[in-house]
Structures are given as structure tokens and as C-alpha cells.
Amino acid sequence: MKKEDRIGIRVSVDLKKSLTQIAKIEDRSLAQICEIFLRDCALSYKEDGTKYFMRVLARHRRELEE
């Protein structure tokens, strides 16, 4: 797949560590892991729409409260 564009985002140190660990386990680059996760999330959103987004936000809120 030809890469045609870039995005830049800021993430927490903990998230970067988690993604880096996953990349090492899967023997892939950090960029590949991020793209795989983003593609999966975009597909899930396309299938479920706002329901998907609300589930993700609810999970995020629960994690922040813990």
C-alpha cells in the first residue's frame, strides 16, 4: 500500500509505551501498529456510527474514574 499522507498527534507517555510494546511483540513498527488500530476503529465506526464512539467514550470515562 502506498503511503500518501501523514498525520501528527500527541499522545500520553503511557499510551506511547503501550503501543511501542505491542509493536515489539508483533515485530512491526510503531507506525504500522497505529495505522492498523486506526483502520480498525474507522471500520468499526463506519459499521456502528455514533454507537461505537459512545461505547469508546464511556470506557474512557470509566478508566479515568478508576
Stockholm file with secondary structure:
# STOCKHOLM 1.0

chainA/1-66         MKKEDRIGIRVSVDLKKSLTQIAKIEDRSLAQICEIFLRDCALSYKEDGTKYFMRVLARHRRELEE
#=GR chainA/1-66 SS CCCCCCCCCCCCHHHHHHHHHHHHHHTCCHHHHHHHHHHHHHHHHHHHTHHHHHHHHHHHHHHHHC
#=GC SS_cons        CCCCCCCCCCCCHHHHHHHHHHHHHHTCCHHHHHHHHHHHHHHHHHHHTHHHHHHHHHHHHHHHHC
//
